[in-house]
């Protein structure tokens, strides 16, 4: 378990929103256990969830064994939680010319540029699981340019990171590079939408010191 004197000094306020515990064994548990109970640095009380969101939380618990802390963090206000969930499900799970793995790769590359701890841990785990390649997940987290990527994936991530770092510098030549890599007009929209979503969520997660579920650390290793 994380020792009391190991808690970063910036976390002066413990969140009143409590996450479901997701135990992990041994040394991995020692660093992250407190992240399953104090998930953000703001004192926000959990609000009343709609039946749809209560059901969604139940489905997460059934399928994953835990409710992702990002959902727990948004649970103080159902009016913010529901559109967040809807946008995530549409961008990351709905039919698209981008595979689920490609969308997760975008999430991690964007989050790596933004140094968002929550999203790097959670979506790094997703890349490991979807690719069956733990090293790829680590490369996405550290520096996607060091990975032996296909031309398609390199073009996709270059665009997503440029949109993150220098959005004002994106021009027609950047869109054309995606077309040459085999992406359709709709695919380009989806790349931009996924990158935009994670730039937003990275900033909220960082502003609130959102902590990832401890279970993510050992997934698909």
N, C-alpha and C positions, 0 to 999 in steps of 0.2 A: 504494500500500500504506500501511497505517497506520504511521506512524513510531514508533519505540520510545518517544520522549519524549512521544508523544501518548496513550499508554496511561494510563487513569485510575489514580490512585495507590491506589485501594482494591483494585485487582486485584493483590494481593500474591502470590497463588499461581496458577500457570497450571494448568489442568486437564490431566490425563494422558489424558483422553478426547479423541481427535482427530476432527474432523469431516472429511467428504469435501470437497475443494476445489470450489467452484463459481465459476469466474472470471467477472467482469463487467468491462466495458471502462471505460477512461478515468477521469474524476474520481470516479465512483461507487466504483470499486475502491479508491481511495486511502484512504477512511475505514473500510472494513469488512473488508479482507482478513484481518486477524488474527482476526476473529470466526469464520472458517472453520477455524481450528486451535486456538484457545484459547476454548472455547465456554462453560465455566463457571469459577468462581473456586474450585472445590474440587478437590483432588488425588485423583481417583477413577480407579482402573484399570478399563478395560473388561472386563466379565465374559464368560463363555461364553453365547452366545445359543442358544436352542432352534432346531431346524430351521425352525419356523414363523416365528420372528422373523428369521432369516437370509434366508428367502424374502421376507419383508415388506420388509426393507431393500433387497433386490435389486429388488423391484417399484418402490419409491420411486425408486431410482436410474434405472431404466428409464423411468418415466413423467415424473418431475420433472427428472431430470438431477442430482439430489443427494438425500441423506438429510437430512430436517429435523433441525436441531440439537437440538430437544427430544427426539427419539428417541435421538440420540447421547448426550445427557446421561443418559437413563434406562438406557443400555446397561451400566452398571456392575452392574446386578442384573436378570436376566431376570424374576425373580418380580415386580418392580415394573413392568418394561417391558410385559409382556404384558397385564395388566389395564388399564394406561393406554391402550394401543393399542385394546383392545377397547371401552373406554368411549368413547374419541374416535370410533371408527368407528360405534358405535351412535348416539351423540348427533348427530353431524355429517353422517353419510352414509346412515343407514338411513331407510326410509320414515317420513314424518312429515307432519302437517298444516302444518308450517313448511317453507318452501323452504330449499334449501341457502344461498341468499343471506341469507335472514332469520336463519338460525342464525349465519352469519358476522357479520352486523350486530350481533347480541347479543354475540358474542365481542369485537368491537371496542369497543362501547359500555361493556361491563363493564371491559375492559382500559384504556380511556381513563380511567375513574374511578379505577382502581387505579394508573394511570401505569406499566403494565407494558410496558417497551420491547420485549421479545421478541414478545409477542402482538400489540402494535400494529403492528409491522412485518410479521409473518407473516400475520396475519388482515386487516390493511389491504390487503395485496396480494390476498388472496382476494376481498375486497369489490370491489376494482377489476376483477378478472378476471370475476367472476360477473355483475356489474352492467353491465359495459362502460362504466362511468362513472367515470373517475379522480377527478373532483371529489367524488363520493359517498364514495369511500374516504377521501379527505382529511378530509371533514366528519365522518365517523364517528370518525376518530382524534382530531380537535380538539374537536368539540362537536356531537354529533348534533342538538341542538336548533336549530342554525343551518341544518340541511338542510331542504329542502322535502319533507317526508315525508308519506305518506298517513296518515290517521287510524289505520289498522291498525298501521302501523310505529311511529308516535309512541307509541301505547298500549303496544305490545310493549316498546319500549326504555325508556319511563318505568318500567314494571314491573320490568324487569331491573336497571335502575340503582338503583331504590329497594330492591330485594332485596339489592343489593350494598352500598349506603351505610347503609341503616337497616332491616335485615331484621326487627327487632322491631316496626316500624311498619306492616308489611304487614297489611292487614285485608280483610274481605269486599268492601269497596267497591273495592279494587284489583283483585280477581278479577272483580268485576262489570264494571269498566271494560273488561277484556279481552273478556268475553262480548259486550258491546255493540259492540266493535270487530270482532266476527266470529270470535273464537277459540273453539274447542270446549274441553270439559273436559280432553281429552287434550293439546290444544295448550298449555293453561296449564301442565300438568305439564312438557311439553317445554321451554317457555320457562324455567321455574324450574330444570330440570335442566341446561340449557346454561349459564345464568347461574352456577349453583353450581359446575359443572365449571371454568369459567374463573376464578372466584374462587379456587379451589384452585390451578389451574395458574399463575395470576398470582403467587401468593404463593411457590410453589416457584421459579419463574423469577426473581423478584426476590431471594429469599434467596440464590440461587446465582449471581447476576449472569449469567444465561443470555443468550447473544448469538445473534441471528438470523442465518441464512445470508445472506451478502452478496447472493445472487441475488434475494432478495425485493425489494430496494430498487428494482430497475429493472423489475419485472414489471408489465405492464398499465398502463404510463404513457401 
